[in-house]
Amino acid sequence: MNHIIGFDSASRTRIVFGLNVIDRLGELSLEILARRILIVTDRGIVAAGHVDRAIRSLETAGIAAFVFDRVRENPTTCDVEDCLEFARAAGIDCLIGLGGGSSMDTAKGCNFLLTNGGSMTDYWGVGKASKPLLPLIAIPTTAGTGSECQSFALIADENTHQKMACGDSKALARIAILDPTLTVSQPRNVTACTGIDAIAHAVETAVTTKANELSLLYSREAFRRLTGSFVKALERPDYLEARADMLLGSAFAGIAIENSMLGAAHAAANPLTAHYGTVHGQAVGMMLPFVVRYNGAELSAASSYWDLAVSAGLIGRDSTHKEGVDAVAGVVEDALATAAMPRRLADCGVRESDISMLADEAAQQWTAGFNPRHIQASEFEELYLAAWKGTGK
């Protein structure tokens, strides 16, 4: 049997990494001929001073800057429409997503509609944009989503709460600016939730049915950096070396997603966010250990988990596959404990009576189809119940 999985990858995003590289924003914007830029962000990022810093660099370069600061967590179709109206009035030729994944998703969603028209549902799926998009510069202030290195915008339908993954290579950021100094201002809970999300990205991309030699390189390096720096970043928020590792690890995991995909843990997390408002990183963190052990019954997945654990120095090369599976699941459980997050769904207000409904919705999520072990509603129900009780190790 042939286990060689091919890939077709082109590097489309220029990555600029280093301390204080946000101060190069104006210079970099001129290189892509931007003259009127919309900064898409939230008010917390404005309050932290990051937007003023970006504007100073842009204005020094002679670039007009406009600020849309009404981004909300888990942006919906209404949020994108709101941003679109602002962008049209400003007459922009470039967008900047400055903040967490929500800012970058909103900027991408706006870009789709501004350049190609229609509504977000028209772009649900892959490759639905027929016309070029405006240049996008992505500047993450959290180390979590890796959206700066992905072509997908995750936008929720305002009415159904269904998360739509809208992906197109034209939506990739032209430039990603990775500046660890911007992540120091994160509240501890944001560092924790986004960090666990990034770890989940590294874990899931390593085992999907689309994983390949290129994606695995990024999954392994992301996992190594993230697991080695998560606790340090929580305990010493101003420790820039740890912040740098978290930011790079998140970006590398984003590249892994772009070349692989995500799996059942993310499929299970989305309904929890939609129905209970559970923060995404917490939701995926609670579900991931159960998914890892479920997938670990599949030899190829167990082997990949073992590879992750060895590469991160969690176990030795003479360890068994089961020890690798347990080590990866244990890292996530330890991260939840370090962040003082609940380990059981019951502790987050999830009702046992809702589990069947959650399972049905999880099975319909796009990423469930890329899980290495076949999974449907009945298996999701078992995983949710185990996570609700906090059992199943």
C-alpha positions as CSV (number, residue, x, y, z in Angstrom):
1,M,0.0,0.0,0.0
2,N,1.3,3.4,-1.0
3,H,1.5,5.8,2.0
4,I,3.1,8.6,0.1
5,I,0.8,11.6,0.2
6,G,1.5,14.3,-2.4
7,F,1.1,18.0,-1.9
8,D,0.9,21.2,-4.0
9,S,2.1,24.2,-2.0
10,A,3.1,27.8,-3.0
11,S,4.4,30.2,-0.4
12,R,2.2,33.3,-0.9
13,T,2.6,35.2,2.4
14,R,5.7,37.1,3.2
15,I,6.5,36.6,6.9
16,V,8.3,39.5,8.7
17,F,9.3,38.5,12.2
18,G,11.1,40.2,15.0
19,L,10.9,42.6,17.9
20,N,9.3,46.0,17.0
21,V,8.8,45.0,13.3
22,I,5.4,46.7,13.5
23,D,7.4,49.9,13.1
24,R,8.2,48.8,9.5
25,L,4.5,48.8,8.6
26,G,4.6,52.0,6.6
27,E,7.7,50.8,4.6
28,L,6.2,47.4,3.9
29,S,2.8,48.9,2.9
30,L,4.6,51.1,0.3
31,E,6.2,48.0,-1.2
32,I,2.8,46.7,-2.1
33,L,1.7,50.2,-3.4
34,A,-0.9,50.8,-0.6
35,R,-2.0,54.4,-0.2
36,R,-5.3,54.2,1.7
37,I,-5.4,51.5,4.3
38,L,-8.2,50.3,6.5
39,I,-7.1,48.9,9.9
40,V,-9.6,46.3,11.1
41,T,-9.3,45.8,14.8
42,D,-11.2,45.9,18.2
43,R,-11.3,48.5,20.9
44,G,-9.1,46.5,23.2
45,I,-6.3,46.7,20.7
46,V,-6.9,50.4,20.4
47,A,-6.7,50.8,24.2
48,A,-3.5,48.8,24.2
49,G,-1.9,51.5,22.0
50,H,-1.1,49.1,19.1
51,V,-3.4,51.0,16.6
52,D,-1.7,54.3,17.3
53,R,1.7,52.6,16.7
54,A,0.5,51.3,13.4
55,I,-1.0,54.6,12.4
56,R,2.3,56.5,13.2
57,S,4.2,54.2,10.9
58,L,1.7,54.5,8.1
59,E,1.4,58.3,8.3
60,T,5.2,58.7,8.4
61,A,5.2,56.8,5.1
62,G,2.5,59.2,3.7
63,I,-0.2,56.6,3.8
64,A,-3.8,57.5,4.8
65,A,-5.1,55.2,7.6
66,F,-8.7,54.5,8.5
67,V,-9.7,52.5,11.6
68,F,-12.7,50.2,12.0
69,D,-12.6,49.2,15.6
70,R,-15.9,47.4,16.1
71,V,-14.6,43.8,15.6
72,R,-16.3,41.3,17.9
73,E,-15.2,37.8,19.0
74,N,-16.5,35.1,16.7
75,P,-17.5,37.6,14.0
76,T,-20.8,37.1,12.2
77,T,-22.2,38.1,8.8
78,C,-23.5,41.3,10.3
79,D,-20.1,42.2,11.6
80,V,-18.6,41.8,8.1
81,E,-21.4,43.9,6.6
82,D,-20.7,46.6,9.1
83,C,-17.0,46.6,8.2
84,L,-17.9,46.5,4.5
85,E,-20.0,49.7,4.8
86,F,-17.1,51.5,6.5
87,A,-14.5,50.2,3.9
88,R,-16.6,51.4,1.0
89,A,-17.0,54.9,2.5
90,A,-13.2,55.1,3.0
91,G,-12.3,54.2,-0.6
92,I,-9.4,51.9,0.5
93,D,-6.9,50.0,-1.5
94,C,-5.5,47.7,1.2
95,L,-6.7,46.1,4.5
96,I,-4.8,45.4,7.7
97,G,-6.2,42.8,10.2
98,L,-4.7,43.9,13.5
99,G,-5.6,41.8,16.6
100,G,-6.7,38.2,17.1
101,G,-8.2,35.8,14.7
102,S,-11.5,37.7,14.8
103,S,-9.9,40.9,13.4
104,M,-8.2,39.0,10.6
105,D,-11.4,37.0,9.8
106,T,-13.4,40.2,9.7
107,A,-10.9,41.8,7.4
108,K,-10.9,38.8,5.1
109,G,-14.7,38.6,5.0
110,C,-14.9,42.3,4.2
111,N,-12.3,41.8,1.4
112,F,-14.4,39.1,-0.2
113,L,-17.5,41.3,-0.3
114,L,-15.7,44.5,-1.2
115,T,-14.0,43.0,-4.3
116,N,-16.4,40.3,-5.4
117,G,-19.8,41.4,-4.1
118,G,-22.6,39.1,-2.8
119,S,-22.8,37.8,0.8
120,M,-20.6,35.6,2.9
121,T,-22.6,32.5,2.2
122,D,-21.5,32.8,-1.5
123,Y,-17.9,32.1,-0.3
124,W,-18.6,29.2,2.1
125,G,-16.3,26.5,0.9
126,V,-13.1,26.8,-1.1
127,G,-12.1,29.0,-4.1
128,K,-15.4,30.8,-4.6
129,A,-14.0,34.3,-5.4
130,S,-13.8,34.9,-9.1
131,K,-12.0,38.3,-8.9
132,P,-8.7,39.4,-7.2
133,L,-8.9,40.6,-3.6
134,L,-7.2,43.7,-2.2
135,P,-3.8,43.2,-0.5
136,L,-4.1,42.2,3.1
137,I,-1.5,42.7,5.8
138,A,-2.1,40.5,8.9
139,I,-0.7,41.6,12.3
140,P,-1.6,39.1,15.1
141,T,-1.6,40.4,18.7
142,T,-2.4,36.9,20.0
143,A,-0.6,33.6,19.5
144,G,-3.4,31.3,18.7
145,T,-5.4,31.2,15.4
146,G,-2.6,31.3,12.9
147,S,-5.0,33.2,10.7
148,E,-2.2,35.4,9.4
149,C,-0.9,32.3,7.5
150,Q,-4.2,30.9,6.4
151,S,-6.5,31.6,3.4
152,F,-9.7,31.0,5.4
153,A,-12.1,33.4,7.1
154,L,-14.4,31.9,9.8
155,I,-17.6,33.8,9.8
156,A,-20.7,32.7,11.7
157,D,-24.2,33.1,10.1
158,E,-26.0,35.7,12.2
159,N,-29.2,33.7,12.3
160,T,-28.2,30.1,12.5
161,H,-24.8,30.6,14.3
162,Q,-23.3,28.1,11.8
163,K,-19.6,28.8,11.4
164,M,-18.8,29.1,7.7
165,A,-15.2,28.4,6.6
166,C,-14.7,30.7,3.6
167,G,-11.3,29.8,1.9
168,D,-9.6,31.1,-1.1
169,S,-5.9,31.4,-1.9
170,K,-6.6,35.0,-3.0
171,A,-7.6,35.8,0.6
172,L,-4.1,35.0,2.0
173,A,-2.3,37.9,3.6
174,R,0.3,39.4,1.3
175,I,2.4,40.2,4.4
176,A,2.2,38.8,7.9
177,I,4.0,40.9,10.6
178,L,4.9,38.9,13.6
179,D,6.0,41.2,16.4
180,P,6.2,39.5,19.9
181,T,6.0,42.9,21.6
182,L,2.4,43.2,20.5
183,T,1.4,40.0,22.4
184,V,2.7,41.1,25.8
185,S,-0.4,43.1,26.5
186,Q,-2.7,40.1,26.2
187,P,-4.7,39.3,29.4
188,R,-3.7,36.0,31.0
189,N,-6.9,34.3,30.0
190,V,-6.4,35.3,26.3
191,T,-2.8,34.0,26.4
192,A,-4.2,30.7,27.8
193,C,-7.1,30.3,25.4
194,T,-5.2,31.3,22.2
195,G,-2.2,29.2,23.3
196,I,-4.3,26.1,23.8
197,D,-6.0,26.7,20.4
198,A,-2.5,26.9,18.7
199,I,-1.4,23.7,20.4
200,A,-4.6,22.1,19.1
201,H,-3.8,23.2,15.6
202,A,-0.4,21.6,15.8
203,V,-1.9,18.3,17.1
204,E,-4.8,18.1,14.7
205,T,-2.9,19.0,11.6
206,A,-0.4,16.2,12.3
207,V,-3.0,13.5,11.9
208,T,-5.7,14.6,9.4
209,T,-6.3,12.7,6.2
210,K,-4.7,15.5,4.3
211,A,-1.4,15.6,6.3
212,N,1.7,15.4,4.2
213,E,5.5,15.8,4.5
214,L,5.3,19.6,4.3
215,S,2.5,20.1,6.8
216,L,4.1,17.7,9.2
217,L,7.3,19.8,9.3
218,Y,5.3,22.7,10.4
219,S,3.1,20.7,12.8
220,R,6.1,19.3,14.6
221,E,7.9,22.6,14.9
222,A,4.8,24.4,16.0
223,F,4.1,21.7,18.7
224,R,7.7,21.8,19.9
225,R,7.7,25.6,20.3
226,L,4.2,25.9,21.8
227,T,4.5,23.2,24.4
228,G,7.9,24.4,25.4
229,S,6.8,28.0,25.9
230,F,3.1,27.9,27.0
231,V,3.8,27.8,30.7
232,K,6.6,30.3,30.5
233,A,4.3,32.8,28.7
234,L,1.6,32.4,31.3
235,E,4.0,32.7,34.3
236,R,6.1,35.5,32.9
237,P,4.0,37.6,30.5
238,D,6.9,39.9,29.7
239,Y,9.3,37.1,28.8
240,L,9.8,37.9,25.1
241,E,11.6,34.7,24.2
242,A,8.6,32.7,25.2
243,R,6.2,35.2,23.5
244,A,8.3,34.9,20.3
245,D,8.1,31.1,20.4
246,M,4.4,31.2,21.0
247,L,3.9,33.6,18.1
248,L,6.1,31.6,15.7
249,G,4.5,28.4,16.8
250,S,1.0,29.8,16.2
251,A,2.0,31.0,12.7
252,F,3.7,27.6,11.9
253,A,0.5,25.8,13.0
254,G,-1.4,28.1,10.7
255,I,0.8,27.1,7.8
256,A,0.2,23.5,8.7
257,I,-3.6,24.1,8.6
258,E,-3.2,25.7,5.2
259,N,-1.4,22.5,3.9
260,S,-3.3,20.0,5.9
261,M,-6.6,20.6,7.8
262,L,-8.2,20.3,11.2
263,G,-10.2,17.4,12.7
264,A,-12.8,16.2,15.2
265,A,-11.8,18.4,18.1
266,H,-12.5,21.6,16.2
267,A,-15.7,20.1,14.9
268,A,-16.8,19.3,18.5
269,A,-15.7,22.8,19.7
270,N,-17.8,24.8,17.3
271,P,-21.3,23.8,18.7
272,L,-20.1,24.5,22.2
273,T,-19.2,28.1,21.2
274,A,-22.5,28.5,19.2
275,H,-24.8,27.3,22.0
276,Y,-23.0,28.1,25.2
277,G,-20.6,30.9,24.2
278,T,-17.7,28.8,25.3
279,V,-14.4,30.5,24.3
280,H,-13.1,28.6,21.3
281,G,-9.7,27.8,22.8
282,Q,-11.3,26.4,26.0
283,A,-13.8,24.4,24.0
284,V,-11.3,22.8,21.8
285,G,-8.9,22.3,24.7
286,M,-11.5,20.3,26.7
287,M,-12.4,18.1,23.7
288,L,-8.9,17.5,22.3
289,P,-7.6,14.9,24.8
290,F,-10.7,12.8,24.2
291,V,-10.3,13.1,20.5
292,V,-6.6,12.3,20.7
293,R,-7.3,9.1,22.6
294,Y,-10.2,8.2,20.2
295,N,-7.9,8.7,17.2
296,G,-5.1,6.8,18.9
297,A,-6.8,3.6,18.2
298,E,-5.9,4.2,14.5
299,L,-2.2,3.1,14.0
300,S,-1.3,5.9,11.6
301,A,-2.7,8.6,14.0
302,A,-1.0,6.9,17.0
303,S,2.3,7.0,15.1
304,S,1.9,10.7,14.3
305,Y,1.1,11.5,17.9
306,W,4.2,9.5,19.0
307,D,6.3,11.5,16.5
308,L,5.0,14.8,17.9
309,A,5.8,13.7,21.5
310,V,9.3,12.6,20.5
311,S,10.0,15.8,18.6
312,A,9.0,17.9,21.6
313,G,11.1,15.9,24.0
314,L,8.1,14.6,25.9
315,I,9.0,10.9,25.5
316,G,12.0,9.0,24.2
317,R,12.3,7.2,20.9
318,D,12.0,3.8,22.7
319,S,8.5,4.7,24.0
320,T,5.4,3.0,22.7
321,H,2.8,4.5,20.5
322,K,0.4,4.5,23.4
323,E,2.8,6.4,25.5
324,G,3.0,9.0,22.7
325,V,-0.8,9.3,22.5
326,D,-1.0,9.7,26.3
327,A,1.8,12.3,26.2
328,V,0.1,14.4,23.6
329,A,-3.3,14.2,25.4
330,G,-1.6,14.9,28.7
331,V,0.1,18.1,27.4
332,V,-3.3,19.5,26.7
333,E,-4.7,18.4,30.0
334,D,-1.8,20.0,31.8
335,A,-2.2,23.2,29.8
336,L,-5.9,23.4,30.9
337,A,-4.8,22.8,34.5
338,T,-2.1,25.4,34.4
339,A,-4.6,27.9,33.0
340,A,-7.1,27.0,35.7
341,M,-9.7,26.1,33.1
342,P,-12.4,23.6,33.6
343,R,-11.7,20.1,32.4
344,R,-15.3,18.9,32.3
345,L,-18.2,20.2,30.1
346,A,-20.5,19.8,33.1
347,D,-18.4,22.6,34.8
348,C,-19.1,24.9,31.9
349,G,-22.9,24.8,32.1
350,V,-23.3,22.2,29.3
351,R,-26.5,20.3,29.9
352,E,-26.3,16.5,29.5
353,S,-29.7,16.6,27.7
354,D,-28.0,18.7,24.9
355,I,-25.3,16.2,24.1
356,S,-27.3,14.5,21.3
357,M,-28.0,17.8,19.6
358,L,-24.3,18.9,20.0
359,A,-23.2,15.6,18.5
360,D,-25.5,15.9,15.5
361,E,-24.1,19.4,14.8
362,A,-20.5,18.3,15.3
363,A,-20.9,15.5,12.8
364,Q,-22.0,18.1,10.2
365,Q,-18.9,20.3,10.7
366,W,-16.5,20.4,7.7
367,T,-13.4,19.5,9.7
368,A,-15.0,16.3,10.9
369,G,-14.5,14.8,7.4
370,F,-10.7,15.2,7.7
371,N,-10.4,13.3,11.0
372,P,-8.0,10.3,10.7
373,R,-10.5,7.9,12.3
374,H,-14.0,7.8,10.9
375,I,-16.4,9.7,13.2
376,Q,-20.1,10.4,13.1
377,A,-22.8,11.6,15.4
378,S,-22.8,8.4,17.6
379,E,-19.1,8.7,18.2
380,F,-19.3,12.4,18.9
381,E,-22.0,11.7,21.5
382,E,-19.7,9.3,23.3
383,L,-16.9,11.9,23.2
384,Y,-19.1,14.6,24.5
385,L,-20.4,12.4,27.3
386,A,-16.9,11.5,28.3
387,A,-15.9,15.1,28.3
388,W,-19.1,16.0,30.2
389,K,-18.2,13.5,32.9
390,G,-14.4,14.1,32.7
391,T,-13.8,10.4,32.2
392,G,-12.5,8.2,29.4
393,K,-8.7,8.4,29.9
